[in-house]
Amino acid sequence: MMQGIGHGMGFGMGWGWIIGLIVLVLVIWVIVRSVGSASSQSLNKEETPLDVLKKRYARGEIDKQEFEEKKRDLL
C-alpha cells in the first residue's frame, strides 16, 4: 500500500517539473522575442542626414537652393 502512494507522488512530481520547464521556456521565448523586436524597431527609427534635410525643407526652414546644395554635399 505504501508503494502505491510513493509511486503516485513520483509520477505527479515528474509531470510538475516538465510543466514548469515548459512554462519557463515559454517565458524566456516571449522575453527574447520582445527584446528582439524592440531592438529592430529602434534600428529602423534612426534618421539619416538626408531624412533630416528633407524634413527641414518640408517645414520651410530652408529654401530649395539651400536644400539642393546640402543634398549635393551629403551625396
C-alpha positions as CSV (number, residue, x, y, z in Angstrom):
1,M,0.0,0.0,0.0
2,M,2.8,2.4,0.8
3,Q,4.4,1.7,-2.6
4,G,1.3,2.8,-4.4
5,I,1.3,6.2,-2.7
6,G,5.0,6.7,-3.3
7,H,4.8,5.8,-6.9
8,G,1.8,8.2,-7.4
9,M,3.7,11.1,-5.9
10,G,6.8,10.4,-8.0
11,F,4.6,10.4,-11.1
12,G,3.0,13.7,-10.1
13,M,6.3,15.3,-9.3
14,G,7.6,14.2,-12.7
15,W,4.8,16.0,-14.6
16,G,5.2,19.0,-12.3
17,W,8.8,19.7,-13.3
18,I,8.1,19.1,-17.0
19,I,5.2,21.6,-16.9
20,G,7.4,24.0,-15.0
21,L,10.1,23.6,-17.6
22,I,7.7,24.2,-20.5
23,V,6.4,27.4,-18.7
24,L,10.0,28.6,-18.2
25,V,10.9,28.0,-21.8
26,L,7.8,29.9,-22.9
27,V,8.6,32.9,-20.7
28,I,12.2,33.0,-22.0
29,W,10.9,32.8,-25.6
30,V,8.5,35.7,-25.0
31,I,11.2,37.9,-23.4
32,V,13.7,37.2,-26.2
33,R,11.1,37.8,-28.9
34,S,10.0,41.1,-27.3
35,V,13.6,42.3,-26.9
36,G,14.5,41.4,-30.4
37,S,11.6,43.2,-31.9
38,A,12.2,46.3,-29.8
39,S,15.9,46.4,-31.0
40,S,14.9,46.0,-34.6
41,Q,12.4,48.8,-34.3
42,S,14.9,51.2,-32.8
43,L,17.3,50.4,-35.7
44,N,14.6,51.4,-38.2
45,K,13.9,54.7,-36.5
46,E,17.3,56.1,-37.0
47,E,17.2,59.0,-39.3
48,T,19.8,59.6,-42.0
49,P,21.2,63.1,-42.6
50,L,19.2,63.2,-45.8
51,D,16.0,62.5,-43.9
52,V,16.7,65.4,-41.6
53,L,17.4,67.6,-44.5
54,K,14.1,66.6,-46.2
55,K,12.2,67.4,-43.1
56,R,13.8,70.8,-42.7
57,Y,12.9,71.6,-46.3
58,A,9.3,70.3,-45.8
59,R,8.9,72.6,-42.7
60,G,10.2,75.6,-44.6
61,E,13.3,76.0,-42.6
62,I,15.5,76.1,-45.7
63,D,14.7,77.1,-49.3
64,K,15.1,74.9,-52.4
65,Q,18.5,76.3,-53.3
66,E,19.9,75.5,-49.8
67,F,18.3,72.1,-49.9
68,E,19.9,71.2,-53.2
69,E,23.4,72.5,-52.1
70,K,23.3,70.5,-48.9
71,K,21.9,67.4,-50.7
72,R,24.9,67.5,-53.1
73,D,27.2,67.8,-50.1
74,L,25.7,64.7,-48.5
75,L,25.8,62.6,-51.6
